[in-house]
Amino acid sequence: MEITEVKIFPVNEEKLKAYVTIVLDHCFVVRDLKIINGSTGLFVAMPSKKRADGTYKDVAHPLNKQTRVTMEKLILESYLAEIKKGINQNSDQDDDAFQEQPGNE
């Protein structure tokens, strides 16, 4: 099994940093993974469903530690690349806005 696509949807919240969709082997999609900023740093939370007693149960999750580590590494690398890309785009837009103002020739 291979993760063939990772889509990152950043959000601006204190703990929740992004929603994630992954595609496995170009043919199976898993939505609503979350990137959370926890007490020990960023981690990937699997899609879950709220139960009647108020607890949450994972809907899909890796069955072993090696798979979890591999998935988390790829997803977090994709997230950090997306954030870096967004910062660079914002910086370029700020530069353009500065250059367009009168008196900045």
C-alpha positions as CSV (number, residue, x, y, z in Angstrom):
1,M,0.0,0.0,0.0
2,E,1.3,3.4,-0.9
3,I,0.0,6.9,-0.2
4,T,-0.2,8.3,-3.7
5,E,-1.7,11.7,-2.9
6,V,-1.9,14.0,0.1
7,K,-4.1,17.1,0.1
8,I,-3.7,19.6,3.0
9,F,-6.4,22.0,4.0
10,P,-4.9,24.4,6.6
11,V,-7.0,26.0,9.2
12,N,-6.2,28.8,11.6
13,E,-7.1,27.4,15.0
14,E,-5.1,27.0,18.2
15,K,-4.7,23.2,18.2
16,L,-6.2,22.1,14.9
17,K,-3.8,23.0,12.2
18,A,-5.2,21.3,9.1
19,Y,-7.6,18.7,7.7
20,V,-6.0,16.1,5.4
21,T,-7.2,13.8,2.6
22,I,-5.0,11.0,1.5
23,V,-5.3,8.7,-1.6
24,L,-4.0,5.1,-1.3
25,D,-2.7,3.4,-4.5
26,H,-4.5,5.9,-6.7
27,C,-7.8,4.2,-5.9
28,F,-9.0,4.6,-2.3
29,V,-9.6,7.9,-0.5
30,V,-9.5,8.6,3.3
31,R,-10.8,12.0,4.3
32,D,-10.9,14.0,7.6
33,L,-7.5,13.1,9.0
34,K,-6.4,16.0,11.2
35,I,-3.1,17.6,12.0
36,I,-3.2,18.6,15.7
37,N,-0.7,20.7,17.7
38,G,-0.5,18.7,20.9
39,S,1.6,19.0,24.0
40,T,4.6,17.2,22.4
41,G,4.2,18.8,18.9
42,L,2.4,18.0,15.7
43,F,0.6,14.7,15.2
44,V,-1.9,13.2,12.8
45,A,-5.3,12.2,14.2
46,M,-7.2,9.6,12.3
47,P,-10.8,10.2,11.1
48,S,-13.2,9.5,14.0
49,K,-16.9,9.4,14.9
50,K,-18.4,10.7,18.1
51,R,-20.2,7.9,20.0
52,A,-23.4,8.3,22.1
53,D,-21.3,8.4,25.4
54,G,-19.3,11.4,24.1
55,T,-16.1,9.5,23.3
56,Y,-14.6,9.2,19.9
57,K,-13.8,6.1,17.9
58,D,-11.4,6.0,14.9
59,V,-13.2,5.1,11.7
60,A,-10.0,4.1,10.0
61,H,-6.5,3.7,11.4
62,P,-3.2,1.9,10.7
63,L,-2.9,-1.6,12.2
64,N,0.7,-1.4,13.2
65,K,3.3,1.2,14.4
66,Q,5.4,1.1,11.2
67,T,2.5,2.0,9.0
68,R,1.4,4.8,11.4
69,V,5.0,6.2,11.5
70,T,5.3,6.1,7.7
71,M,1.9,7.8,7.2
72,E,2.5,10.5,9.8
73,K,5.9,11.3,8.4
74,L,4.6,11.8,4.8
75,I,1.5,13.7,6.0
76,L,3.5,16.1,8.3
77,E,6.1,16.7,5.5
78,S,3.3,17.6,3.1
79,Y,1.8,19.9,5.8
80,L,5.1,21.7,6.4
81,A,5.7,22.1,2.7
82,E,2.2,23.5,2.2
83,I,2.7,26.0,5.1
84,K,6.1,27.0,3.7
85,K,4.5,27.5,0.3
86,G,1.8,29.7,1.8
87,I,4.3,31.8,3.7
88,N,6.4,32.3,0.5
89,Q,3.2,33.3,-1.5
90,N,2.2,35.7,1.2
91,S,5.7,37.2,1.2
92,D,5.6,37.6,-2.6
93,Q,2.1,39.3,-2.4
94,D,3.4,41.7,0.4
95,D,6.4,42.6,-1.9
96,D,4.0,43.2,-4.8
97,A,1.7,45.4,-2.7
98,F,4.6,47.4,-1.5
99,Q,5.9,48.0,-5.0
100,E,2.5,49.1,-6.3
101,Q,2.0,51.8,-3.7
102,P,2.6,55.4,-5.0
103,G,6.0,56.8,-4.0
104,N,7.7,53.3,-3.9
105,E,9.3,53.6,-7.3
